[in-house]
Amino acid sequence: MRTSPASTDDFRLLIVNADGQYYARELTRRLPDLAFDWIGPNQPIPDSARQATALACFASALNHGLLRALPRLQWLQALSSGVDGIADHPDLPPDVALTSAHGIHGPAVSEMALTLMLALARDLPSILADQRARRWQRRRQPLLHGKTLAVVGTGLIASELAIKCQALGMHTLAVSASPRQVAGFDRVHAHGTLRDVAAQADFLVLLAPLTQATRGLVDAAVLAAMKPGAFLINLARAALCDTAALVNALRGDRLAGAALDVFEREPLPEDDPLWSVPRLLITPHIGGESDRYADQVLPLIAHNARAWASGDRAGLRNRVR
């Protein structure tokens, strides 16, 4: 069983991220009495970093070699809101504490959802194709105003998206495992009513965490309940939706379109058939990215680093275990 550091001298945090140098520099500036190392994903681990008692990374950077190289690891700070791929990683010892970056993705993901909603509704891919072909072709331009948004999930990101959509004059619905009043939503329904809610939606946006209860929640029956003119957007986890059923719905003209930012295999292989599915927008898992991401997550990491180094376990924010 790992023990808590006796003093700040025992604390060393390794950041594994493409922007790790910036993270380490800023954390050192804010917490000069603590030690920080950094490497890029899949880079060799220097000897000093092998003494790390803490780790900050995304699930994509976590692997057997990294965890085996950190025998003193006591705490892992996920740089993502979701911790699937981390909490269930077979090489992560069960006694390693885990915290998430829950709460920082609202602006980025909600803006990405709106970007995809507008691109789908106004058929932006066809407009861009006309430009490349130097073809002047005016197109009908549907509004978001008056349309219905239905969100699977009621977390902070979902609420922020709903508030933005209400400002655009949209009706907002949600489904949740625990229906309750949530800011931005006109009404929140239980998971069991998903088909009925999907039938009302002009846009069905997936923003729920991946759990046993939500895996495959959007199946062929839910997709069949949607209006032919509706769109589906998945910015959460690929396994929330039956991808094969979605492809069938798009190829069969039973949905107006869809956008996927998350996939079972990432990066999406060049030969994956999804690339050629009609009326499907593909983005490379960038929904949570922004030009301010590091600055948004740094205060949380700094707070948790100080709390962990001082032995204040109760002071950790977003503790998962």
ABEGO torsion letter per residue (X at the ends): XBBBBABAAABBBBBBBAAAAAAAAAAAAABAABBBBBBBBGBBBBAAAAABABBBBBAAABBAAAAAABAABABBBBABABABGAAABAABBAABBBBBABGAAAAAAAAAAAAAAAAAAAGAAAAAAAAAAGBBBBBBBBBABGBBBBBBEABAAAAAAAAAAAAAGBBBBBBBABBBBBBGBABBBBAAAAAAAAAABABBBBABBBBAAABGABBAAAAAABBAABBBBBABBAAABBAAAAAAAAAAGABAEBBBABBABOBBBAABAAAABBGBBBBBGAAABBAAAAAAAAAAAAAAAAAAAAGBAAABBGBAX
